Amino acid sequence: MEKPTILYEDNHVIVAVKPQNLLTQGDETGDDNLLDQVKAYVKETCNKPGEAYIGLVHRMDRPVGGLLVFARTSKAAARLSDQVRTHDLNRQYVAVVEGDAPDRFTYVDYLAKDTEKNMVTVLPPYLKLQGKEAILHGRTIARKDGLSLVAIQLETGRAHQIRVQMQHAGYPLWGDHRYGNGKRGQQIALWGMRLSFAHPITQEQMLFIAPVPEEKPWLFFERELRGLETVWPQIRPAVEQL
């Protein structure tokens, strides 16, 4: 089992970087996953008998990489989960999308998931009560050769949310063969780059930024991405689109 990349740990939380194409938690495939990696890491480093408790606070699609926080106690798990519900735990992503995305955007849609096909669709307004509300806000950082680098903040955490909503808006993610124009084997250009939350015990404001992989299409926006590592743009709702 691979050793996870840990950015921060104490007796209450662990912040780790999920590699692209690694499951967040185990499923029917039996493939390796980050949750089990973190449990094995804690068991080994702390010399714990039996299985270590690690609380899963939020998830990320398998093809997507980036920052995740795990709880080491049930109290920390409950408090971090409360922050997810109240939107005080902020998950911010960068993505490369096709087309010239708006300078600022807010998308509010209602999503339905076909669990057998593992596909999510945007419902028409008259069917919205049959779906789950999905809200995201974003800003475009740069545009080059028909592509846009965008920073996105989730207000809700639905399955495949960013991929589906951006495609529905006319800006599919680069490399996304499920919802966009990508080809099989292409790596989707979506990365959980920034994570912030209040420490569940001390209430200290915690902030983490994880650089994106050095590969296409991120290299098209290398200068802009390096700038995001130090100065993250303020992402506000585009009120006119609500």
BAFI-3210 file (N, C-alpha, C; in Angstrom, 3 decimals, decimal comma, padded with zeros to 6 digits):
// residues 242
n [1|2|3|4|5|6|7|8|9|10|11|12|13|14|15|16|17|18|19|20|21|22|23|24|25|26|27|28|29|30|31|32|33|34|35|36|37|38|39|40|41|42|43|44|45|46|47|48|49|50|51|52|53|54|55|56|57|58|59|60|61|62|63|64|65|66|67|68|69|70|71|72|73|74|75|76|77|78|79|80|81|82|83|84|85|86|87|88|89|90|91|92|93|94|95|96|97|98|99|100|101|102|103|104|105|106|107|108|109|110|111|112|113|114|115|116|117|118|119|120|121|122|123|124|125|126|127|128|129|130|131|132|133|134|135|136|137|138|139|140|141|142|143|144|145|146|147|148|149|150|151|152|153|154|155|156|157|158|159|160|161|162|163|164|165|166|167|168|169|170|171|172|173|174|175|176|177|178|179|180|181|182|183|184|185|186|187|188|189|190|191|192|193|194|195|196|197|198|199|200|201|202|203|204|205|206|207|208|209|210|211|212|213|214|215|216|217|218|219|220|221|222|223|224|225|226|227|228|229|230|231|232|233|234|235|236|237|238|239|240|241|242]
n.u [000,841|000,511|002,234|000,602|000,547|001,122|000,222|-000,294|-000,622|-002,110|-003,269|-005,916|-006,701|-005,953|-004,421|-004,326|-002,971|-004,754|-003,878|-004,374|-006,805|-006,955|-009,039|-011,175|-012,329|-012,820|-014,404|-016,616|-014,754|-012,448|-010,076|-007,058|-007,200|-007,431|-008,377|-007,917|-005,157|-004,419|-005,327|-003,643|-001,212|-001,418|-001,732|000,752|002,657|001,886|001,935|-000,362|-002,573|-004,815|-007,377|-006,968|-008,899|-010,288|-011,972|-014,031|-014,521|-015,171|-015,459|-013,938|-014,075|-012,909|-011,100|-010,085|-007,669|-006,164|-006,661|-007,679|-009,322|-009,079|-010,584|-009,362|-010,613|-013,877|-015,186|-013,860|-014,561|-017,355|-017,506|-016,119|-017,757|-020,013|-019,050|-018,874|-021,583|-022,421|-021,002|-018,554|-016,276|-014,170|-013,852|-011,846|-011,221|-009,111|-009,490|-009,161|-010,959|-012,886|-013,366|-014,261|-014,592|-016,824|-015,875|-016,647|-018,717|-021,730|-023,343|-026,413|-027,962|-030,054|-029,458|-029,468|-028,722|-027,822|-027,394|-026,733|-025,468|-023,612|-023,743|-024,400|-026,962|-028,201|-031,224|-034,237|-035,912|-038,627|-038,530|-037,070|-037,569|-037,146|-034,491|-031,196|-030,094|-027,415|-024,686|-022,234|-019,451|-017,370|-014,289|-012,629|-009,267|-007,346|-007,065|-006,349|-005,742|-008,354|-008,965|-009,760|-008,528|-009,866|-010,935|-012,693|-015,246|-016,958|-020,296|-022,042|-021,776|-021,995|-022,131|-019,869|-020,142|-018,826|-017,889|-020,259|-021,859|-020,238|-020,021|-022,703|-023,069|-021,696|-018,959|-017,044|-014,859|-011,415|-010,167|-012,096|-013,672|-016,094|-018,081|-017,330|-015,305|-013,110|-010,688|-010,500|-008,230|-007,078|-006,168|-008,305|-008,705|-008,870|-008,486|-008,197|-007,174|-007,080|-007,803|-009,670|-010,450|-011,849|-009,953|-011,054|-010,871|-009,153|-010,079|-008,518|-007,827|-007,278|-005,304|-004,588|-002,657|-002,209|000,075|-000,553|-000,273|002,631|001,959|000,311|-003,005|-002,089|000,382|000,056|-000,792|001,142|002,501|000,379|-000,750|001,298|001,179|-001,291|-000,660|000,319|-001,275|-004,490|-007,493|-010,277|-013,387|-016,519|-020,122|-021,697|-023,964|-025,845|-026,446|-027,865]
n.v [-001,198|002,214|005,028|007,769|011,260|013,550|016,691|017,999|017,179|016,400|015,558|015,545|016,131|015,298|016,410|015,638|014,942|013,879|011,698|011,885|009,753|007,934|006,242|007,863|006,532|003,022|000,850|-001,282|-002,253|-002,917|-001,622|000,196|002,888|006,266|006,668|004,183|004,164|006,330|005,386|003,162|004,466|005,998|003,936|002,694|004,770|005,607|003,329|001,785|-000,628|-002,780|-001,394|001,955|004,847|006,838|009,546|010,199|013,151|014,671|014,094|013,159|012,969|010,050|010,472|012,957|015,005|016,309|018,322|016,915|016,703|014,752|013,350|012,601|011,882|011,143|013,388|015,485|014,779|015,175|017,945|018,997|018,036|019,536|022,016|021,587|021,424|024,023|025,511|026,512|025,123|025,379|024,422|024,708|024,774|024,358|024,455|023,472|024,515|024,059|026,603|030,140|031,060|032,916|036,032|036,102|033,788|032,147|029,172|027,580|024,631|021,686|018,429|015,015|011,636|008,715|005,792|003,245|003,635|005,424|008,149|011,629|014,027|017,243|018,528|019,720|022,855|022,355|019,885|020,069|019,450|016,792|016,444|017,265|020,281|022,128|024,211|026,392|028,686|030,818|032,102|033,364|032,951|033,062|033,010|031,016|030,055|029,001|027,794|027,980|028,919|028,329|029,272|027,681|027,624|025,511|025,448|023,537|019,940|017,848|014,704|014,479|017,162|019,664|018,921|018,246|020,592|022,583|021,545|021,637|024,371|024,993|024,840|022,481|020,343|020,067|017,101|015,433|012,589|011,515|013,497|015,485|016,349|014,756|012,107|008,573|007,683|010,152|012,701|014,225|017,742|018,905|020,024|019,908|022,519|024,347|024,528|025,327|025,718|025,843|024,825|021,920|021,752|023,770|025,985|027,527|029,158|027,321|026,888|025,555|024,926|023,180|022,534|022,077|019,107|018,762|018,768|018,356|019,713|021,720|022,914|024,781|026,980|027,680|029,907|031,445|029,644|029,354|031,858|031,675|030,109|031,815|034,121|033,887|034,200|036,247|034,788|035,485|035,273|035,470|037,646|038,461|036,188|034,550]
n.w [000,000|-000,852|000,622|002,045|000,978|003,310|004,453|006,799|010,240|013,392|016,674|016,078|013,413|009,978|007,076|003,753|000,461|-002,235|-004,764|-008,338|-009,811|-007,738|-005,462|-003,064|-000,877|-000,121|-002,541|-004,501|-006,284|-004,958|-005,142|-004,246|-001,854|-000,572|002,066|003,380|003,126|004,754|007,241|007,567|007,665|010,062|011,919|011,703|012,257|014,782|016,169|016,751|018,147|016,403|014,191|013,126|013,996|011,576|010,405|007,642|006,037|003,747|000,167|-002,995|-006,528|-008,252|-010,563|-009,951|-008,313|-005,249|-002,247|000,863|004,024|006,939|009,874|013,123|015,419|016,768|017,724|016,392|013,797|013,798|014,234|012,030|010,003|010,531|009,722|007,007|006,359|007,009|005,266|006,071|005,843|003,319|000,003|-002,679|-006,115|-009,025|-012,540|-015,959|-018,641|-021,644|-024,084|-023,768|-020,743|-018,537|-016,862|-014,154|-012,457|-011,395|-010,851|-010,552|-010,237|-010,589|-009,764|-010,811|-010,119|-011,837|-010,499|-011,412|-013,867|-013,045|-013,645|-013,833|-014,260|-015,340|-014,308|-015,924|-015,138|-014,379|-013,233|-010,960|-008,279|-008,115|-007,984|-006,610|-005,194|-006,603|-006,236|-007,398|-007,470|-009,438|-010,910|-013,758|-014,494|-016,523|-020,134|-022,940|-026,237|-026,797|-024,408|-020,892|-017,737|-014,665|-011,379|-008,845|-006,420|-004,293|-003,166|-002,513|-002,223|-004,447|-006,251|-008,910|-009,407|-010,292|-012,808|-014,197|-014,004|-015,212|-017,788|-018,551|-018,608|-020,836|-020,876|-020,872|-018,939|-019,650|-020,996|-019,887|-020,408|-019,763|-019,347|-021,042|-023,869|-023,819|-024,332|-023,751|-021,228|-021,156|-018,844|-016,595|-016,153|-013,369|-010,107|-006,618|-005,149|-003,034|000,427|003,255|006,727|010,064|012,795|014,439|017,218|018,380|017,046|015,421|012,328|009,498|006,591|003,442|000,536|-002,440|-004,940|-008,469|-010,579|-012,677|-015,663|-018,885|-019,147|-017,574|-017,805|-019,775|-018,441|-016,615|-015,413|-014,392|-012,562|-010,699|-009,604|-008,314|-006,151|-004,268|-004,216|-003,911|-005,755|-004,818|-004,527|-005,358|-005,234|-008,406|-008,603|-010,454|-011,827|-010,226]
ca.u [000,000|001,287|002,208|-000,064|001,237|000,504|000,680|-000,426|-001,278|-002,001|-004,080|-007,328|-006,942|-004,891|-004,666|-003,562|-003,173|-005,200|-003,399|-005,363|-007,178|-007,022|-010,311|-011,172|-012,584|-012,981|-015,684|-016,739|-013,597|-011,382|-008,832|-006,463|-007,899|-006,717|-008,805|-007,164|-003,751|-004,261|-005,470|-002,411|-000,149|-001,588|-001,475|002,195|003,427|001,497|002,049|-001,672|-003,129|-006,106|-007,552|-007,022|-010,099|-010,134|-013,278|-014,085|-015,303|-015,674|-014,958|-013,496|-014,187|-011,688|-010,098|-009,668|-006,722|-006,129|-006,634|-008,761|-009,052|-009,635|-010,662|-008,752|-011,509|-015,287|-015,539|-013,354|-015,358|-018,658|-017,360|-015,761|-018,960|-020,861|-018,498|-019,276|-023,004|-022,595|-020,130|-017,375|-015,151|-014,153|-013,111|-011,683|-010,580|-008,756|-009,836|-009,001|-012,191|-012,927|-014,137|-013,939|-015,498|-017,064|-014,948|-017,185|-019,934|-022,392|-024,291|-027,335|-028,648|-030,593|-028,801|-029,973|-027,694|-028,158|-026,380|-026,307|-024,530|-022,696|-023,805|-025,203|-027,529|-028,874|-032,663|-034,914|-036,517|-039,903|-038,273|-036,025|-037,884|-036,676|-033,032|-030,535|-029,546|-025,961|-024,277|-020,799|-019,060|-016,059|-013,650|-011,669|-007,949|-006,634|-007,589|-005,330|-005,978|-009,642|-009,090|-009,806|-008,156|-010,860|-010,932|-014,074|-015,572|-018,204|-021,193|-022,602|-020,843|-022,703|-021,311|-019,503|-020,798|-018,129|-017,833|-021,584|-022,334|-019,453|-020,419|-024,043|-022,940|-021,025|-017,510|-016,635|-013,481|-010,435|-009,795|-013,181|-014,328|-017,442|-019,007|-016,808|-014,796|-011,853|-010,539|-010,144|-006,803|-006,716|-006,364|-009,190|-008,004|-009,579|-007,591|-008,565|-005,918|-007,097|-008,716|-009,601|-011,443|-011,470|-009,534|-012,237|-010,666|-008,582|-010,755|-007,560|-008,114|-006,276|-005,333|-003,631|-002,653|-001,423|000,366|-001,096|000,754|003,328|001,611|-000,719|-002,873|-001,704|001,585|-000,348|-001,063|002,113|002,767|-000,813|-000,914|002,281|000,652|-002,380|-000,106|000,603|-002,395|-005,699|-008,498|-011,521|-014,471|-017,817|-021,240|-022,091|-025,342|-026,733|-026,800|-028,645]
ca.v [000,000|003,439|005,939|009,007|012,541|014,266|018,068|018,442|016,226|016,521|014,519|015,717|016,167|015,024|016,965|014,844|015,196|012,683|011,647|011,647|008,368|007,114|006,357|008,490|005,431|001,762|000,524|-002,677|-002,666|-003,404|-000,903|000,993|004,152|007,164|006,451|003,047|004,566|007,178|004,510|002,374|005,401|006,314|002,706|002,439|005,829|005,712|001,982|001,504|-001,968|-002,743|-000,398|003,344|005,583|007,990|009,974|010,773|014,382|014,995|013,165|013,701|011,987|009,272|011,049|014,279|015,010|017,530|018,331|016,371|016,666|013,607|013,536|011,512|011,544|011,324|014,779|016,287|014,431|015,830|019,394|019,281|017,789|020,714|023,080|021,277|021,780|025,469|026,101|027,118|024,376|025,848|023,609|025,508|023,984|024,957|023,588|023,991|024,205|024,444|027,810|031,367|031,134|034,298|036,533|035,604|033,021|031,340|028,246|026,897|023,591|020,571|017,266|013,672|010,641|007,345|005,031|002,090|004,103|006,365|009,381|012,694|014,925|018,460|018,431|020,963|023,528|021,790|018,626|020,317|018,823|015,405|016,438|017,929|021,577|022,202|025,601|026,685|030,027|030,756|033,222|032,975|033,508|033,324|032,331|030,792|029,072|028,347|027,186|028,925|028,475|028,883|028,915|027,350|027,340|024,772|025,758|022,220|018,889|016,766|013,822|014,961|018,461|020,638|018,392|018,309|021,970|023,309|021,041|022,142|025,796|025,144|024,881|021,172|020,247|019,456|015,725|014,688|011,786|011,145|014,605|016,446|015,876|014,057|010,739|007,629|007,741|011,538|013,061|015,368|018,916|019,410|019,801|020,563|023,222|025,158|024,020|026,104|025,354|026,135|023,612|021,499|021,862|025,070|027,017|028,250|029,092|026,519|027,106|024,720|025,018|022,092|022,806|021,112|018,291|019,417|018,010|019,003|021,025|022,715|023,615|025,920|028,095|027,496|031,168|031,828|028,717|029,693|033,033|031,267|029,514|032,867|035,059|033,227|035,224|036,239|034,244|035,921|034,895|036,376|037,870|038,610|034,886|033,786]
ca.w [000,000|-000,956|001,759|001,608|001,109|004,423|004,576|008,182|011,137|014,837|017,312|015,740|011,971|009,006|005,750|002,798|-000,959|-002,958|-006,147|-009,380|-010,130|-006,530|-004,766|-001,746|000,038|-000,825|-003,173|-004,915|-007,089|-004,093|-005,435|-003,181|-001,637|000,332|003,446|003,919|003,220|005,935|008,409|007,695|008,062|011,487|012,668|011,714|012,913|016,192|016,736|017,340|017,942|015,736|013,132|013,585|013,614|010,696|009,936|006,305|006,147|002,413|-000,845|-004,261|-007,608|-008,459|-011,470|-009,484|-007,210|-004,457|-000,790|001,680|005,457|007,661|011,323|013,888|016,523|016,424|018,008|015,274|012,614|013,914|014,090|010,637|009,205|010,722|008,881|005,635|006,224|007,112|004,237|006,680|005,288|001,935|-000,963|-003,887|-007,154|-010,306|-013,663|-017,315|-019,361|-023,047|-024,343|-023,035|-019,593|-018,070|-015,842|-012,901|-012,723|-010,379|-011,483|-009,649|-010,999|-009,821|-010,336|-010,512|-010,406|-012,213|-009,780|-012,208|-014,892|-012,398|-014,432|-013,242|-015,257|-014,883|-014,565|-016,318|-013,974|-013,930|-012,516|-009,971|-006,990|-008,168|-007,915|-005,486|-005,582|-006,723|-006,409|-007,417|-007,873|-010,053|-011,595|-014,791|-014,206|-017,778|-021,324|-023,969|-027,301|-026,673|-023,084|-019,774|-016,397|-013,756|-009,955|-008,503|-005,023|-004,134|-002,047|-002,199|-002,595|-005,137|-007,085|-010,248|-009,526|-011,136|-014,167|-014,811|-014,116|-016,203|-019,101|-018,832|-018,894|-022,128|-020,672|-020,335|-018,470|-020,543|-020,681|-019,244|-021,446|-019,325|-019,534|-021,996|-025,159|-023,614|-024,816|-022,685|-020,926|-020,911|-017,446|-016,406|-015,623|-012,192|-008,970|-005,363|-004,862|-001,806|001,454|004,492|007,736|011,436|013,506|015,213|018,669|018,757|016,251|014,578|010,903|008,798|005,151|002,734|-000,926|-003,041|-006,351|-009,427|-011,229|-013,793|-016,859|-019,683|-019,779|-016,575|-018,245|-020,589|-017,535|-015,530|-014,717|-013,637|-011,450|-009,665|-008,924|-007,425|-004,936|-003,292|-004,157|-004,398|-006,050|-004,045|-005,342|-004,841|-006,106|-009,473|-008,172|-011,595|-012,376|-009,242]
c.u [000,874|001,174|001,588|000,833|000,491|001,091|000,644|-001,076|-001,089|-002,905|-005,549|-007,622|-005,704|-005,311|-003,731|-003,873|-003,574|-004,629|-004,564|-005,555|-007,080|-008,388|-010,146|-011,376|-012,857|-014,353|-015,658|-015,564|-012,503|-010,058|-008,336|-007,194|-007,197|-007,110|-008,031|-005,678|-003,499|-004,389|-004,199|-001,251|-000,220|-001,271|000,027|002,948|003,119|001,564|000,761|-002,058|-004,505|-006,170|-007,667|-008,331|-009,703|-011,513|-013,193|-015,039|-015,926|-014,960|-014,550|-013,623|-012,856|-010,681|-009,460|-008,684|-006,823|-006,286|-007,895|-008,345|-009,770|-009,627|-010,050|-009,564|-012,948|-015,745|-015,090|-014,171|-016,696|-018,543|-016,968|-016,958|-019,943|-020,370|-018,815|-020,716|-023,231|-021,716|-018,940|-016,109|-015,167|-013,254|-013,043|-010,782|-010,068|-009,103|-009,452|-010,223|-012,067|-013,798|-013,668|-014,948|-015,686|-016,048|-015,346|-018,459|-020,419|-023,407|-025,098|-028,134|-029,216|-030,158|-029,479|-028,907|-028,306|-027,079|-025,884|-025,259|-023,455|-022,584|-024,756|-025,706|-028,145|-030,341|-033,227|-035,638|-037,795|-039,744|-037,324|-036,300|-037,448|-035,158|-032,507|-029,903|-028,025|-025,580|-022,753|-020,584|-017,668|-015,585|-012,702|-010,362|-007,224|-007,305|-006,474|-005,819|-007,271|-009,866|-009,121|-009,348|-009,099|-010,615|-012,382|-014,198|-016,921|-018,998|-021,913|-021,611|-021,536|-021,728|-021,108|-019,940|-020,107|-018,141|-019,163|-022,031|-021,545|-019,801|-021,777|-024,009|-022,242|-019,518|-017,031|-015,166|-012,607|-010,133|-010,887|-013,948|-015,759|-018,448|-018,545|-016,354|-013,473|-011,870|-010,166|-008,630|-006,307|-007,022|-007,224|-008,452|-008,818|-008,775|-008,070|-007,363|-005,899|-008,163|-008,546|-010,738|-010,946|-011,085|-010,652|-012,084|-010,203|-009,292|-009,788|-007,943|-006,955|-006,429|-004,225|-003,788|-001,727|-001,186|-000,183|000,037|001,373|003,130|000,595|-002,074|-002,432|-000,508|001,245|-000,505|-000,078|002,336|001,582|-001,022|000,087|001,818|-000,457|-001,856|000,154|-000,556|-003,611|-006,781|-009,706|-012,650|-015,791|-018,924|-021,463|-023,595|-026,302|-027,164|-027,624|-030,134]
c.v [001,245|004,268|007,254|010,228|013,375|015,676|018,560|017,332|016,652|015,446|014,547|015,653|015,736|015,641|016,249|015,274|013,886|012,707|011,457|010,147|007,407|007,325|007,116|007,429|004,174|001,595|-000,926|-003,169|-003,289|-002,698|-000,125|002,326|004,961|006,949|005,304|003,384|005,399|006,346|003,710|003,245|005,702|005,094|002,453|003,489|005,944|004,368|001,577|000,043|-001,868|-001,640|000,998|003,989|006,760|008,329|010,640|011,965|014,780|014,117|013,909|012,610|011,292|009,949|012,340|014,145|016,297|017,277|017,755|016,437|015,459|013,920|012,337|011,114|011,776|012,760|015,686|016,027|015,158|017,329|019,785|019,058|018,950|021,867|022,841|021,730|023,286|026,233|026,847|026,338|024,652|024,975|024,380|024,767|024,886|023,939|024,281|023,536|024,654|025,684|028,986|031,538|032,590|034,710|036,036|034,846|032,312|030,470|027,532|025,910|022,558|019,282|015,971|012,671|009,298|006,455|003,831|002,490|005,022|007,648|010,368|013,603|016,141|018,366|019,766|021,552|022,872|020,456|018,819|019,651|017,367|015,301|017,104|019,219|021,546|023,640|025,681|028,111|029,950|032,069|032,669|033,716|033,898|032,545|032,208|029,738|028,290|027,631|028,281|028,234|029,135|028,400|028,772|027,080|026,657|025,304|024,485|021,168|017,698|015,933|014,455|016,409|019,426|020,191|018,571|019,756|022,767|022,842|021,606|023,625|026,048|025,192|023,557|021,162|019,545|018,027|014,889|013,899|011,411|012,253|015,614|015,794|015,139|012,645|009,843|007,628|009,155|011,875|014,314|016,516|019,567|019,031|020,597|021,263|023,915|024,630|024,859|025,688|025,816|024,824|023,190|021,617|023,262|026,241|027,886|028,077|028,409|026,740|026,297|024,913|023,940|022,400|021,703|020,282|019,035|018,593|018,813|018,769|022,118|023,534|024,798|027,175|028,088|028,780|031,561|030,924|028,999|030,929|032,679|030,657|030,558|033,847|034,385|034,274|035,117|035,792|034,613|035,433|035,952|036,610|037,905|037,274|034,057|033,900]
c.w [000,000|000,329|001,317|001,770|002,149|004,498|006,016|008,991|012,584|015,430|016,887|014,244|011,191|007,679|004,774|001,377|-001,627|-004,380|-007,121|-009,580|-008,946|-005,886|-003,454|-000,671|-000,773|-001,451|-003,635|-005,751|-006,230|-004,327|-004,217|-003,059|-000,551|001,793|004,086|004,057|004,473|007,212|008,641|008,158|009,554|012,348|012,804|012,513|014,395|016,908|017,449|017,112|017,281|014,695|013,716|013,144|012,737|010,144|008,576|006,331|004,812|001,397|-002,102|-005,319|-007,852|-009,392|-010,955|-008,333|-006,415|-002,974|-000,154|003,143|006,054|009,156|012,033|015,109|016,079|016,684|016,862|014,015|012,637|013,685|012,670|009,717|009,340|009,843|007,405|005,408|006,231|006,128|004,841|006,334|003,786|001,067|-002,265|-004,871|-008,274|-011,386|-014,956|-018,092|-020,808|-023,213|-023,505|-021,904|-019,156|-017,005|-014,455|-013,206|-011,466|-011,093|-010,406|-010,486|-010,036|-010,513|-009,905|-010,933|-010,755|-011,616|-010,580|-013,241|-014,320|-013,221|-013,752|-014,354|-014,581|-015,280|-015,067|-015,114|-013,463|-013,202|-011,333|-008,621|-006,952|-008,056|-006,659|-005,976|-005,573|-007,050|-006,419|-007,886|-008,485|-010,633|-012,643|-014,546|-015,484|-018,902|-022,349|-024,949|-027,117|-025,363|-022,026|-018,500|-015,421|-012,336|-009,528|-007,012|-004,955|-002,953|-001,602|-002,676|-003,219|-005,972|-008,462|-010,479|-010,489|-012,588|-014,891|-015,016|-015,148|-017,615|-019,500|-019,201|-020,231|-022,039|-020,081|-019,930|-019,500|-020,068|-020,053|-020,303|-021,058|-019,629|-020,589|-023,286|-025,029|-024,170|-023,642|-022,495|-020,711|-019,466|-017,336|-015,711|-014,513|-010,961|-007,758|-004,776|-003,507|-000,851|002,704|005,418|009,096|012,122|014,463|016,728|019,058|018,100|015,449|013,113|010,172|007,293|004,495|001,230|-001,463|-004,505|-007,251|-010,015|-012,412|-015,055|-017,654|-019,024|-018,811|-017,031|-019,149|-019,734|-016,359|-014,734|-013,836|-012,416|-010,337|-008,896|-007,952|-006,126|-003,860|-003,138|-004,767|-004,638|-005,128|-004,964|-004,698|-005,769|-007,191|-009,326|-009,349|-012,174|-011,418|-009,536]
res [m|e|k|p|t|i|l|y|e|d|n|h|v|i|v|a|v|k|p|q|n|l|l|t|q|g|d|e|t|g|d|d|n|l|l|d|q|v|k|a|y|v|k|e|t|c|n|k|p|g|e|a|y|i|g|l|v|h|r|m|d|r|p|v|g|g|l|l|v|f|a|r|t|s|k|a|a|a|r|l|s|d|q|v|r|t|h|d|l|n|r|q|y|v|a|v|v|e|g|d|a|p|d|r|f|t|y|v|d|y|l|a|k|d|t|e|k|n|m|v|t|v|l|p|p|y|l|k|l|q|g|k|e|a|i|l|h|g|r|t|i|a|r|k|d|g|l|s|l|v|a|i|q|l|e|t|g|r|a|h|q|i|r|v|q|m|q|h|a|g|y|p|l|w|g|d|h|r|y|g|n|g|k|r|g|q|q|i|a|l|w|g|m|r|l|s|f|a|h|p|i|t|q|e|q|m|l|f|i|a|p|v|p|e|e|k|p|w|l|f|f|e|r|e|l|r|g|l|e|t|v|w|p|q|i|r|p|a|v|e|q|l]
***
